[in-house]
């Protein structure tokens, strides 16, 4: 299967406003990305907002880039919804072309 570069937005805080610890990310989410995609790139947190059913949600999110298949990113997104207790998670394709130059 062809791999693409994807970006997924993960929350900085729980729905109750409690920040997730680095340990919480490292031991579970980032470990999953290493297992599934063999790596990831975490970007600086960004502010975002979205509305559903008349309710406005504002939150900080961490964009994380990962090289994987569409099926793999769908599984990662499903994990994020459950693990971080989210109503929804946004992910999108950044590029169909991604190259890795190794020193070999």
Secondary structure, DSSP 8 states (H G I E B T S, - for coil): ---EEEEEEEESB-TTS-B--HHHIIIIIHHHHHHHHS--EEEEEEEEEEEETTEEEEEEEEEEEEEE-HHHHHHHHHHHHHHTT-S---EEEEES--------
